[in-house]
Amino acid sequence: MFEKLFKLNQKGTNVRTELIAGLTTFLAMAYILAVNPGLLGVTGMNVQSVFLATAISAGLSSIVMGVLSNYPVALAPGMGVNALFAFTLCGSMGYSWQAALAAVFVSGIIFIIISVTGIRKMIINAIPAQLKLAIGAGIGFFIAFLGLKNAGIIVANESTFVSLGNLTDPAVLLAIFGLVVTVFLLAKKVTAAVFVGLVITAVVGIVCGLAGIEGMPQLPAAVFSFDFEMPTFGAFASGFGELFSNPNVFVALFSLLFVDFFDTAGTLLGVANRANLVNEDGELENIEAALASDAIGTTIGAVLGTSTVTSFVESTSGVEAGGRTGLTACTTGVLFLLSVFFYPLLTTITNAVTAPALIVVGILMAQQLGGIDWDNLVYAASGFMTVIMMILCYSISNGIALGFITYAITMVGTGKTKEIKPIVWILVAIFIVYFATAI
């Protein structure tokens, strides 16, 4: 059944590898189960309900992605767009959380329409091949930075913005230990090195915690949780009136669409390059189904009661563990669904445990920089801006936007204006409007 559905032999993989890859992706993404409810809770939403909506939407959406597109990409409520939901839509714009959920639902419907009509595919395929490589590498740097930040290895600094963290902190030392172990295993070409390193780090952390060292993963106080009350379920339906009576409705919808569209595009490009899902023409295989799955995920999340569901860049950790098919995504999805019962167990997977996996995956993805023609100013400038601005803006979509604008400017400057595809000009105009009206 698995072979028929996921074409495992054709992709050079097997059930065991895919299951391990799915588990690896889940562990790398599991933080969202704690982070998203806490973040959306500031809007007045029931935290327990948001947790259930997060887990169920991630589970269902990942399974849809795996079955429809056969991509090893898992989905969940996205970081960044959940902050947009909480602090902009419900904060500065004054929407209730019900109206904000309605906005998410509408954006999901729009995404479904432009996905099935092929508009999203056309836009993604219009991205120059070398810029696609820069996007993939930029995402690698982005998630490595995310891992370094989460682990406390890199911290905020008022004078220099960022600086080295406290290397005597036990949690930081655990992350560094995990990074050393994972890199060593990778160098030794150990199968599923990222996953094995994650497990070793977790076990060592738990042992240290039992020895009384602070900041370590702890054995869970309980195993099961059976609280399934969901007041956010279906609440979006009561927010349509408020949403469309607000003069900022188009700005709100455009912001949701922009961030999700290009975060998803960047993630799919990055994962597809690592999983060999790009054909000879530089186009992503079966991209229509992947984009439609992502759009369906957003509508599922809105109905359940959470912010925009999107393809997760942490899926690259599963790809590096050997995942090549939708069975990886389905495995991650099933684990998310099961997490509604086993939430207490997730306390053993801390940022210090997952950070090494993210950093190592970033190292591997950054290798795509080697495919860029750095002697060509057009690709050097646009590629550099894509990578550096993803990190400094802490946004995949902003990095892509600024990379596109730089690409257009340098193409014009080098006398290659006629080689720029019309859709690229349209995107550049949209990006400029977005930055001019950013909320």
C-alpha positions as CSV (number, residue, x, y, z in Angstrom):
1,M,0.0,0.0,0.0
2,F,2.8,2.4,0.9
3,E,4.7,1.6,-2.3
4,K,1.6,2.3,-4.4
5,L,0.7,5.5,-2.7
6,F,4.2,7.0,-2.1
7,K,6.4,5.4,-4.7
8,L,9.1,4.5,-2.1
9,N,11.3,2.5,-4.5
10,Q,11.2,5.2,-7.2
11,K,12.3,7.7,-4.6
12,G,15.1,5.5,-3.3
13,T,13.7,5.2,0.2
14,N,11.9,2.7,2.5
15,V,9.2,2.6,5.2
16,R,11.6,2.6,8.1
17,T,13.6,5.6,6.8
18,E,10.4,7.6,6.1
19,L,9.0,6.8,9.6
20,I,12.3,8.0,11.2
21,A,12.3,11.1,9.0
22,G,8.7,11.9,10.0
23,L,9.5,11.5,13.7
24,T,12.5,13.8,13.3
25,T,10.4,16.5,11.6
26,F,7.8,16.2,14.4
27,L,10.4,16.6,17.1
28,A,11.9,19.6,15.3
29,M,8.4,21.2,15.0
30,A,6.9,20.1,18.4
31,Y,7.8,23.5,19.9
32,I,4.9,25.0,18.0
33,L,2.5,23.1,20.3
34,A,3.6,25.2,23.2
35,V,4.6,28.4,21.5
36,N,1.5,29.0,19.4
37,P,-1.1,28.7,22.2
38,G,0.9,31.0,24.4
39,L,1.3,33.6,21.7
40,L,-2.4,33.6,20.5
41,G,-3.5,33.5,24.1
42,V,-2.7,37.2,24.4
43,T,-5.7,37.9,22.2
44,G,-8.1,36.3,24.7
45,M,-8.3,33.0,23.0
46,N,-8.6,29.9,25.2
47,V,-5.0,28.5,25.4
48,Q,-6.1,24.9,25.7
49,S,-8.4,25.2,22.7
50,V,-5.6,26.8,20.7
51,F,-3.3,23.9,21.6
52,L,-5.8,21.4,20.3
53,A,-6.4,23.5,17.2
54,T,-2.7,23.7,16.6
55,A,-2.1,19.9,17.0
56,I,-5.2,18.9,15.0
57,S,-4.6,21.3,12.1
58,A,-1.0,20.4,11.9
59,G,-1.9,16.7,11.9
60,L,-4.6,16.9,9.3
61,S,-2.7,19.4,7.0
62,S,0.4,17.3,7.0
63,I,-1.5,14.2,6.1
64,V,-3.2,16.0,3.3
65,M,0.2,17.2,2.0
66,G,1.6,13.8,2.1
67,V,-1.3,12.0,0.4
68,L,-2.0,14.7,-2.3
69,S,1.5,15.9,-3.2
70,N,3.8,13.1,-2.0
71,Y,6.1,15.8,-0.5
72,P,8.0,15.2,2.7
73,V,6.7,18.5,4.0
74,A,4.8,18.9,7.3
75,L,2.5,21.9,8.1
76,A,1.5,23.7,11.2
77,P,0.5,27.2,12.3
78,G,3.4,29.4,11.1
79,M,5.7,31.4,13.3
80,G,5.7,35.1,12.3
81,V,2.2,35.0,10.8
82,N,0.9,34.0,14.3
83,A,2.6,37.2,15.6
84,L,0.9,39.1,12.7
85,F,-2.4,37.6,13.9
86,A,-2.0,38.4,17.5
87,F,-0.2,41.8,17.6
88,T,-1.3,43.4,14.4
89,L,-4.7,42.2,13.4
90,C,-5.9,41.8,17.0
91,G,-3.5,44.4,18.4
92,S,-2.9,47.6,16.4
93,M,-5.8,47.0,13.9
94,G,-8.3,46.2,16.8
95,Y,-9.9,43.1,15.4
96,S,-11.4,40.6,17.7
97,W,-9.8,37.1,17.5
98,Q,-13.0,35.9,15.9
99,A,-12.7,38.4,13.1
100,A,-9.0,37.6,12.7
101,L,-9.8,34.0,12.3
102,A,-12.4,35.0,9.6
103,A,-9.5,36.8,7.8
104,V,-7.4,33.7,8.0
105,F,-10.3,31.6,6.5
106,V,-10.8,34.1,3.7
107,S,-7.1,34.1,2.9
108,G,-7.2,30.3,2.8
109,I,-10.0,30.3,0.3
110,I,-8.2,32.8,-1.9
111,F,-5.1,30.6,-1.8
112,I,-7.1,27.5,-2.8
113,I,-8.5,29.4,-5.8
114,I,-5.1,30.7,-7.0
115,S,-3.5,27.2,-6.4
116,V,-6.0,25.2,-8.4
117,T,-6.0,27.7,-11.2
118,G,-2.2,27.4,-11.5
119,I,-1.4,31.0,-10.6
120,R,0.8,30.1,-7.6
121,K,2.7,27.5,-9.7
122,M,3.3,30.1,-12.4
123,I,4.7,32.6,-9.9
124,I,7.0,30.1,-8.3
125,N,8.3,28.7,-11.7
126,A,9.0,32.3,-12.7
127,I,11.6,32.6,-10.0
128,P,15.1,32.5,-11.7
129,A,16.9,29.2,-11.1
130,Q,19.8,30.8,-9.3
131,L,17.5,32.9,-7.1
132,K,15.8,29.6,-6.1
133,L,19.2,28.3,-4.9
134,A,19.7,31.5,-2.9
135,I,16.3,31.2,-1.4
136,G,17.1,27.6,-0.3
137,A,20.4,28.6,1.1
138,G,18.9,31.6,2.8
139,I,16.4,29.4,4.5
140,G,19.3,27.3,5.8
141,F,20.9,30.4,7.4
142,F,17.5,31.4,8.7
143,I,16.7,28.1,10.5
144,A,20.3,27.9,11.8
145,F,19.9,31.3,13.3
146,L,16.6,30.2,14.7
147,G,18.3,27.2,16.3
148,L,21.2,29.4,17.7
149,K,18.7,31.8,19.1
150,N,16.4,29.2,20.6
151,A,19.4,27.5,22.3
152,G,20.6,30.8,23.8
153,I,23.9,30.5,21.9
154,I,23.0,33.8,20.3
155,V,21.1,36.4,22.3
156,A,19.8,40.0,21.9
157,N,22.1,42.9,22.7
158,E,21.1,46.5,22.9
159,S,24.4,47.7,21.5
160,T,25.1,45.2,18.8
161,F,21.6,43.8,18.3
162,V,22.9,40.2,18.7
163,S,25.8,38.7,20.6
164,L,27.2,35.5,22.0
165,G,25.1,34.1,24.8
166,N,26.1,32.7,28.2
167,L,28.2,29.7,27.4
168,T,28.2,28.6,31.1
169,D,24.4,28.1,31.1
170,P,23.6,24.4,31.3
171,A,20.9,24.6,28.6
172,V,23.3,26.3,26.2
173,L,26.0,23.7,27.0
174,L,23.5,21.0,26.2
175,A,22.8,22.5,22.8
176,I,26.5,22.8,22.1
177,F,27.0,19.2,23.1
178,G,24.2,18.2,20.8
179,L,25.6,20.2,17.9
180,V,29.1,18.6,18.3
181,V,27.6,15.1,18.5
182,T,25.3,15.7,15.5
183,V,28.1,17.2,13.3
184,F,30.4,14.3,14.3
185,L,27.7,11.7,13.3
186,L,27.1,13.5,10.1
187,A,30.8,13.5,9.3
188,K,30.9,9.8,9.9
189,K,27.9,9.4,7.5
190,V,25.8,7.8,10.2
191,T,22.3,7.0,8.9
192,A,19.7,9.5,10.2
193,A,22.5,11.4,12.0
194,V,20.2,14.4,12.7
195,F,17.7,12.2,14.5
196,V,20.3,10.1,16.4
197,G,21.9,13.3,17.5
198,L,18.6,14.7,18.7
199,V,17.9,11.5,20.7
200,I,21.3,11.4,22.3
201,T,21.0,15.1,23.3
202,A,17.5,14.5,24.9
203,V,18.8,11.4,26.9
204,V,21.9,13.3,28.1
205,G,19.7,16.2,29.1
206,I,17.2,14.1,31.0
207,V,20.1,12.4,32.9
208,C,21.6,15.8,33.8
209,G,18.2,16.9,34.9
210,L,17.8,13.9,37.2
211,A,21.3,14.8,38.6
212,G,19.9,18.2,39.7
213,I,21.3,20.4,36.9
214,E,18.9,23.3,36.2
215,G,17.5,24.1,32.7
216,M,17.6,20.5,31.6
217,P,14.7,18.4,30.0
218,Q,12.7,16.8,32.7
219,L,10.8,13.5,32.9
220,P,7.1,14.3,32.4
221,A,4.9,14.5,35.5
222,A,2.1,12.8,33.6
223,V,1.7,10.9,30.4
224,F,-1.8,11.5,29.2
225,S,-4.1,14.5,28.9
226,F,-7.9,14.3,28.0
227,D,-9.0,17.9,28.0
228,F,-10.7,18.3,24.6
229,E,-12.8,21.5,25.1
230,M,-12.5,23.7,22.0
231,P,-14.4,27.0,22.2
232,T,-12.4,28.3,19.2
233,F,-13.9,25.7,16.9
234,G,-16.1,27.4,14.3
235,A,-15.7,30.8,16.0
236,F,-14.5,32.3,12.7
237,A,-18.0,32.3,11.4
238,S,-19.1,35.0,13.8
239,G,-16.3,37.4,12.7
240,F,-17.2,38.1,9.1
241,G,-19.3,41.1,9.8
242,E,-16.6,42.8,11.9
243,L,-13.9,41.8,9.3
244,F,-15.6,43.4,6.3
245,S,-16.9,46.4,8.1
246,N,-13.4,47.5,9.0
247,P,-11.7,49.8,6.4
248,N,-8.4,47.9,6.9
249,V,-9.8,44.6,5.6
250,F,-7.8,44.7,2.4
251,V,-4.6,45.5,4.2
252,A,-5.2,42.7,6.7
253,L,-5.9,40.2,3.9
254,F,-3.0,41.3,1.8
255,S,-0.6,41.0,4.7
256,L,-1.8,37.4,5.5
257,L,-1.6,36.4,1.8
258,F,1.8,38.0,1.3
259,V,3.5,36.4,4.3
260,D,2.1,33.0,3.8
261,F,2.6,32.9,0.0
262,F,6.3,33.6,0.1
263,D,7.1,31.8,3.3
264,T,5.4,28.7,1.7
265,A,7.2,29.3,-1.7
266,G,10.5,29.6,0.0
267,T,10.0,26.5,2.2
268,L,8.9,24.4,-0.7
269,L,11.8,25.5,-2.8
270,G,14.3,24.8,0.0
271,V,12.9,21.4,0.8
272,A,12.4,20.4,-2.8
273,N,16.0,21.2,-3.6
274,R,17.2,19.0,-0.8
275,A,14.8,16.1,-1.5
276,N,15.6,16.1,-5.3
277,L,12.0,17.2,-6.2
278,V,13.2,19.6,-8.9
279,N,13.1,18.5,-12.6
280,E,15.6,19.3,-15.3
281,D,13.9,22.6,-16.1
282,G,14.3,23.8,-12.5
283,E,10.6,23.4,-11.8
284,L,9.2,21.7,-8.7
285,E,7.5,18.3,-9.3
286,N,3.8,18.1,-8.5
287,I,3.9,21.6,-7.1
288,E,0.1,22.3,-7.8
289,A,-0.9,19.6,-5.3
290,A,1.6,20.8,-2.7
291,L,0.3,24.4,-2.9
292,A,-3.3,23.3,-2.8
293,S,-2.5,21.2,0.3
294,D,-0.9,24.2,2.0
295,A,-4.0,26.3,1.2
296,I,-6.4,23.6,2.5
297,G,-4.3,23.6,5.7
298,T,-5.0,27.3,6.3
299,T,-8.7,26.9,6.0
300,I,-8.6,23.8,8.3
301,G,-6.7,25.9,10.9
302,A,-9.1,28.8,10.7
303,V,-12.1,26.5,11.3
304,L,-10.4,24.8,14.3
305,G,-9.3,28.1,15.8
306,T,-5.7,29.0,15.0
307,S,-3.7,31.4,12.8
308,T,-2.4,30.6,9.3
309,V,-1.2,27.0,8.7
310,T,1.8,26.9,6.5
311,S,4.6,24.5,5.3
312,F,7.3,24.3,7.9
313,V,10.9,24.9,7.1
314,E,11.8,22.4,9.9
315,S,10.7,19.7,7.4
316,T,14.2,19.9,6.1
317,S,15.3,18.1,9.3
318,G,13.3,15.1,8.2
319,V,14.7,15.3,4.7
320,E,18.2,15.2,6.1
321,A,17.1,12.1,8.0
322,G,16.3,10.5,4.7
323,G,12.7,11.5,4.1
324,R,11.8,11.7,0.4
325,T,8.0,11.0,0.1
326,G,4.7,12.0,1.6
327,L,5.0,9.1,4.1
328,T,7.3,11.4,6.0
329,A,4.7,14.1,6.2
330,C,1.9,11.6,7.0
331,T,4.0,10.2,9.9
332,T,4.5,13.7,11.3
333,G,0.8,14.3,10.9
334,V,-0.2,11.2,12.8
335,L,2.2,12.2,15.6
336,F,0.7,15.6,15.8
337,L,-2.8,14.1,16.1
338,L,-1.5,11.7,18.8
339,S,0.0,14.7,20.7
340,V,-3.4,15.8,21.8
341,F,-3.3,12.8,24.2
342,F,0.4,12.9,25.0
343,Y,1.1,16.6,25.4
344,P,2.9,16.1,28.8
345,L,5.6,14.0,27.1
346,L,6.6,16.9,24.9
347,T,8.2,18.6,28.0
348,T,11.3,16.4,27.3
349,I,11.9,18.1,23.9
350,T,13.2,21.5,24.8
351,N,14.8,24.2,22.5
352,A,18.2,23.0,23.6
353,V,17.4,19.5,22.2
354,T,16.0,20.6,18.8
355,A,18.5,23.5,18.2
356,P,21.4,21.2,17.1
357,A,19.1,19.6,14.4
358,L,18.1,23.0,13.1
359,I,21.7,24.3,13.0
360,V,23.0,21.2,11.2
361,V,20.2,21.4,8.7
362,G,21.1,25.0,8.1
363,I,24.7,24.0,7.4
364,L,23.5,21.4,4.8
365,M,21.1,23.8,3.1
366,A,23.7,26.5,2.8
367,Q,25.7,24.2,0.5
368,Q,23.3,25.4,-2.3
369,L,25.3,28.7,-2.4
370,G,27.9,26.7,-4.4
371,G,25.5,26.6,-7.3
372,I,25.3,30.4,-7.6
373,D,27.4,32.2,-10.2
374,W,29.1,34.7,-7.9
375,D,31.0,36.2,-10.8
376,N,27.7,37.4,-12.2
377,L,26.7,40.6,-10.4
378,V,22.9,40.0,-11.0
379,Y,23.0,36.7,-9.2
380,A,25.6,37.7,-6.6
381,A,23.7,40.8,-5.6
382,S,20.2,39.3,-5.6
383,G,21.4,36.1,-3.9
384,F,23.3,38.0,-1.2
385,M,20.3,40.3,-0.5
386,T,18.0,37.3,-0.3
387,V,20.1,35.5,2.2
388,I,21.2,38.4,4.4
389,M,17.7,40.0,4.6
390,M,16.0,36.7,5.6
391,I,18.3,36.6,8.6
392,L,18.3,40.3,9.5
393,C,14.5,40.8,8.9
394,Y,13.8,37.5,10.6
395,S,11.5,36.8,7.7
396,I,11.7,34.4,4.8
397,S,9.1,36.4,2.8
398,N,10.9,39.7,3.3
399,G,14.2,38.2,2.1
400,I,12.5,36.8,-1.0
401,A,10.9,40.2,-1.7
402,L,14.1,42.2,-1.4
403,G,16.0,39.6,-3.4
404,F,13.5,40.0,-6.2
405,I,13.7,43.8,-6.2
406,T,17.5,43.6,-6.3
407,Y,17.3,41.1,-9.2
408,A,15.2,43.5,-11.2
409,I,17.4,46.5,-10.4
410,T,20.6,44.7,-11.4
411,M,19.1,43.2,-14.5
412,V,18.1,46.7,-15.7
413,G,21.5,48.0,-14.7
414,T,23.3,45.4,-16.8
415,G,21.2,46.0,-19.9
416,K,19.1,42.8,-19.6
417,T,15.7,44.4,-19.1
418,K,14.1,42.4,-21.9
419,E,15.1,39.1,-20.2
420,I,13.0,39.9,-17.1
421,K,9.7,37.9,-17.2
422,P,6.5,39.9,-17.0
423,I,5.4,38.1,-13.8
424,V,8.7,39.2,-12.1
425,W,7.8,42.8,-12.8
426,I,4.3,42.2,-11.3
427,L,5.9,40.7,-8.2
428,V,8.3,43.5,-7.8
429,A,5.5,46.0,-8.0
430,I,3.6,44.0,-5.4
431,F,6.6,43.8,-3.1
432,I,7.1,47.6,-3.3
433,V,3.4,48.2,-2.5
434,Y,3.7,45.8,0.4
435,F,6.7,47.5,1.9
436,A,5.1,50.9,1.4
437,T,1.9,49.8,3.2
438,A,3.4,47.4,5.7
439,I,1.5,47.3,8.9
